[in-house]
Structures are given as C-alpha cells and as structure tokens.
Amino acid sequence: MTAIPLASHQKVQRRTLGVLSLVQIVSGVGIAVVLALSSLMVYELSGSEAISGLAGTATVLGTALMALPAARAADGGGRRAGLSLAYGAALLGCVAAVASMELGSWPLLLLSLVFIGAGSAGNLSARYAATDLAPPGRTARHLSLVVWAATIGSVAGPNLAHPADLLGMDWGLAHSAGPFALAAAAFAVSLVVINAGLRPDPLLLARQAREVTVARRRQPLREAVETVKATPAARTGLLTIAAGHTAMVSVMSMTPVHLDHGHADISVIGMVLSLHIAGMFMFSPLVGWAADRLGRGVVAATGMGVLVAAGLLAALGGHDVPVITAGLILLGLGWSCSLVAGSAMLTEAVDLERRPAVQGLSDLTMNVCGAAGALLAGAIVGTISYPALGLITAALTGLTGVVIWRRRTPAPAARPSEA
C-alpha cells in the first residue's frame, strides 16, 4: 500500500465511517427482517415451540462460526476481506432460506439461518473497523457511530417483512419467502459497497502508519486466548460483551412466540421488535460519549442494571404488549451499553498487532454464549414459562453488573483537541 501522510488519516477515517455506516444501514435491513420472523417461520414449518427456539440458536451459532474466519481474513487481507467473507456467506444463506420455504423444510431453514448469521458477524466486525484509525480518547464514540447507523435498517427491516412477503407471493414465491429474498438483496448491495468504498483499508493503513508487521500465526485462537488471560481490562471487556449479548438474545428470541401465544398479529410483533432494535442502536452515540467521558466500566455496569429492569418487565408483563415493548426497548439499550463500552475496553487493552484475533475471539465468545442462551431460553419457555426466563435473566445480569463495577477503571484521557 502506498504511504499516506498522517495528516490524511482523519480524512480516511471520515470516509471509513461513512462507508461502514452505509453498510450497516443496508445489511441491517437483511439481518432484522430475518431475526423478526425466523423463530415464527420455524414454528410454522415444524409445529414445535422447542424447535422454534433453535432459530435464534442457529442464527447466533452462524455468527459465532464466522467470527474467527472473518477476523483471520481481516488479519491477513484487511477489514475489506473479512467483511466480504461474512456478507457473502449471508447472501448464500438467504438464497437457501428462500428454497427452504419453497420446500417447506424446517431443517433446511435452520441450516440457512446458520449462514445468514454470518451477516451479523460482518456487522459486528464493522464496529471494530471503525476503531482502527480512531484518535486516542475517541474509540467508543467512533465505534458507536457505526453501531448507531444500524438503527435505520434494523428498525425498517421487521416492518418491511409483510410487504416483502406480499411482493414475493406476487412474483410466485412461497409464503414467507419474500422477506428472505429481500435480505439476499441487502447483503448483495453490502458486498458491493464494501469492496468499492473501503479503500484504503483502515486496518492496513493503521498498521502501515505505526510500522506494525504481522507474522502469520499458526494458532491465532490460542494466542488470542492467552492475550486476554494476561490482560485484566480485556477480560472485563469480554465479560461485558458476552453477558449483555446473552441476555439480549435469550429474551428477544422467544418474545415473538410469546406474543403470538397472546394472539398478537404479525404487524404488532414487527412493531415491538422494531422498537427493541431501536433501543439497541438509536442511543449508541450517547452511550459512546458516556463511555469515553465517564469510563467504560461505569457504562458497562449501568448496562447490566438496565438489563435487570428489562428482565423484570418481561417477567411481570404477561401478554401486555406495552409492558413487553418497554422491556424490549430496555433490553436493547442495555445491550448497547455492554457492546459499546465492552468493545472499546477490549480494543484499547491490546496492541494493534493482536487486535483482529482478540476481536474475533470476543465475537466468537459472545455468540457462542448467545446461542447457548437462545437454546436454554427455548427450553425454559417450553418447560416453565416466559416470565421465568425474564427472572433468570435479571438475576444473572445483576450479578454480572456487580463484578464489572468492582473491576472498573478510570476513563481514558483525550487530548484537548479531541475532547
């Protein structure tokens, strides 16, 4: 790569944030439309509530399985390579999902959801791409801007599910195949934008500027684990991300089925999930500002407290749509606090040379935990109740919040020109 003056890095960073934000909007539509309906579609095809819980597990498992390959691709070829791998796999999954609806096969749909989950791995990786050229003291804010951009696509996605379904049937597709076709188009556009716009690559440029040479690693996962184990702040960041994501996925994955049992129609379910997703992304710039100013640990612990409130509302709300909606909004906000604060904490705790591998480990961990949480959530709701799931979530996030609060460190200082 041709050397770029340091004075130009700020301009490159602005371009990078713009490209990543656009991709978050477009791919967010694809991810949200799938998340909104996947458990319900699996339930319709299988007729089993327990099997419907596997929809969330399959999607999160796919995100987990793509985390390390995407990180390894980024480590060797830059962020553009890692993101292209993730969105390409998601595109293939959407095509397979359309075929599963045509065939009426829930096992094929579950397999498709594993591949579609790779799209979420891409969006998660994009937040780290926003930090490569971020100035000191601004990491959380730059990261949060890219997270915030997902608000538009993620909120619109569930509400586009019904129109896409009607349009798909007009074009001869099976019932519920249209939303997956829409998601396929979204990931295809994301691939084009990434490959055309993310030039120069922010990770490669950051390494060039700091004269970082990266040797090819034979055991990147093992080295990442050792790095995290040796770095207290990285351990706390990883705990924050994993706990927040597990809580969010567990409750969110079973809410559509719970609302369906309360006789809410698909438009109401779409509205509730749209507001939940708005809670996840809409306030992220404020969360990023707070994390930079007040400290990552303070915001992370606060996020756990918000997740406690969300779990209690889920437990006490019954089938009352406004109460469940309020709980889902808080669930999204708590997730935002944990993701932004935890990601900034993790990124700043490790050297640039090892960041992609450690960041990949964090995404792997959070999504393995999320997949396990979705699986257990289906079992808890199927054998006990949805309110029991809310109470368990509140208890576990409360304990995690106490641990994070005790480990908190002061906020990193920003230079006067960056304040």
Number of C-alpha atoms within 10 A of each C-alpha: 8 7 8 13 8 12 8 9 18 13 10 20 22 15 17 26 25 18 20 26 22 20 28 29 25 24 30 28 31 35 29 27 28 26 24 27 24 27 24 22 21 24 20 14 17 16 13 12 19 19 21 26 27 27 33 30 32 24 29 32 27 29 32 28 19 28 29 24 17 27 31 22 20 25 25 16 14 22 29 25 19 26 27 23 21 30 30 20 21 33 28 16 27 29 18 23 30 24 19 21 22 14 12 18 15 22 14 17 25 26 18 27 29 25 29 37 31 31 32 29 31 29 26 22 23 25 26 23 27 28 28 24 22 21 15 16 21 23 27 34 26 27 27 32 25 31 29 24 24 29 25 20 26 30 28 22 31 29 22 19 28 18 12 21 21 18 16 20 15 11 10 11 18 19 16 22 26 26 29 30 21 22 29 28 17 24 29 18 15 29 20 12 17 21 14 11 16 19 14 18 22 25 25 19 23 18 16 15 15 9 9 14 9 12 9 10 13 8 8 20 16 13 15 21 15 12 20 21 12 11 13 14 23 25 19 23 28 25 22 33 27 24 25 30 27 24 31 27 26 26 26 23 27 26 23 25 23 19 20 15 11 13 11 16 12 19 13 16 22 24 17 26 29 27 21 26 28 24 23 28 26 24 19 29 22 16 28 30 20 19 29 25 21 15 21 34 27 23 27 34 27 19 29 31 20 24 35 27 23 30 30 20 23 28 21 17 19 15 17 13 16 11 16 24 23 19 29 30 24 26 32 30 29 30 31 32 34 30 33 31 34 29 29 28 29 26 23 19 18 19 12 18 15 16 22 30 28 29 24 28 23 28 28 24 20 26 30 22 24 28 27 19 25 30 24 18 31 28 18 18 22 16 11 11 15 24 21 19 24 27 19 18 27 24 14 16 26 19 13 18 25 14 15 22 17 11 14 17 15 12 17 18 14 14 11 6 5 10 11
